[in-house]
Amino acid sequence: MDVASWWHHSLMNNEYQQAKRDDWQTALYEASYRYSLAMNELHKTNPWPDNPVLAQAINTLATELWDRSFSVTEITSAFREAAADLPRYAAGDEVRP
């Protein structure tokens, strides 16, 4: 294989790999978005206002993740990292304006 053919093959392979990674990231964001919409709807329609939806949802999500073979350490670490990063994302706002 000459250099030009090798370079073209390498470039095409890299583009294919990047497209696969982009598709994976889109699927991750889409799943998170759909979950957030479902939780928001449940929050709005909660017949037990003294029993907040978010705490139940996060607890249930954690147990579902554990049931899918994520470790307690992985789950705990992910929740802590997400909570620690939230103020940066929210830019000082308690709720979305």
C-alpha positions as CSV (number, residue, x, y, z in Angstrom):
1,M,0.0,0.0,0.0
2,D,1.5,3.3,-1.0
3,V,1.6,6.3,1.4
4,A,-1.4,8.1,-0.3
5,S,-3.6,5.0,0.0
6,W,-2.5,4.4,3.5
7,W,-3.3,8.0,4.5
8,H,-6.7,7.8,2.8
9,H,-7.5,4.5,4.6
10,S,-6.3,5.9,7.9
11,L,-8.4,9.1,7.5
12,M,-11.5,7.2,6.5
13,N,-11.1,4.9,9.5
14,N,-10.6,7.8,11.9
15,E,-13.7,9.5,10.5
16,Y,-15.7,6.3,10.9
17,Q,-14.5,5.9,14.5
18,Q,-15.3,9.6,15.3
19,A,-18.8,9.1,13.8
20,K,-19.4,6.1,16.1
21,R,-18.2,8.1,19.1
22,D,-20.5,10.9,18.1
23,D,-23.5,8.6,17.8
24,W,-22.7,7.1,21.2
25,Q,-22.6,10.5,22.8
26,T,-25.8,11.5,21.1
27,A,-27.5,8.4,22.5
28,L,-26.2,9.1,26.0
29,Y,-27.5,12.7,25.9
30,E,-30.9,11.6,24.4
31,A,-31.4,9.0,27.1
32,S,-30.6,11.6,29.8
33,Y,-32.9,14.1,28.2
34,R,-35.8,11.6,28.0
35,Y,-35.3,10.6,31.6
36,S,-35.4,14.2,32.8
37,L,-38.6,14.9,30.9
38,A,-40.2,11.8,32.5
39,M,-39.1,13.0,36.0
40,N,-40.4,16.5,35.4
41,E,-43.8,15.2,34.3
42,L,-43.9,12.9,37.4
43,H,-42.9,15.8,39.6
44,K,-45.7,18.0,38.2
45,T,-48.3,15.2,38.7
46,N,-47.1,13.9,42.0
47,P,-50.2,13.0,44.1
48,W,-48.1,12.9,47.3
49,P,-46.4,16.3,47.5
50,D,-44.9,15.3,50.9
51,N,-43.0,12.6,49.2
52,P,-40.7,14.4,46.6
53,V,-40.2,12.7,43.3
54,L,-36.6,13.6,42.8
55,A,-35.3,11.7,45.9
56,Q,-37.3,8.6,44.9
57,A,-36.2,8.9,41.3
58,I,-32.5,9.2,42.2
59,N,-32.7,6.3,44.7
60,T,-34.5,4.1,42.2
61,L,-32.0,5.0,39.4
62,A,-29.1,4.1,41.7
63,T,-30.6,0.7,42.5
64,E,-31.4,0.1,38.8
65,L,-27.8,0.9,37.9
66,W,-26.6,-1.5,40.6
67,D,-29.0,-4.2,39.2
68,R,-27.2,-3.6,35.8
69,S,-23.8,-4.4,37.4
70,F,-22.5,-0.9,38.1
71,S,-20.6,-1.0,41.4
72,V,-21.7,0.9,44.5
73,T,-18.4,2.8,44.2
74,E,-19.1,3.8,40.5
75,I,-22.6,4.9,41.3
76,T,-21.7,6.9,44.4
77,S,-18.7,8.5,42.6
78,A,-20.8,9.5,39.6
79,F,-23.5,11.1,41.8
80,R,-21.0,13.0,43.8
81,E,-19.1,14.2,40.7
82,A,-22.4,15.3,39.1
83,A,-23.5,17.2,42.3
84,A,-20.1,18.8,42.6
85,D,-20.3,20.0,39.0
86,L,-23.8,21.3,39.1
87,P,-23.0,24.8,40.5
88,R,-20.7,25.4,37.5
89,Y,-23.4,24.5,35.1
90,A,-26.1,26.5,37.0
91,A,-23.8,29.5,37.2
92,G,-25.2,30.5,40.6
93,D,-28.9,30.0,39.8
94,E,-30.8,27.7,42.2
95,V,-33.3,26.8,39.4
96,R,-33.3,27.5,35.7
97,P,-34.7,31.0,35.1
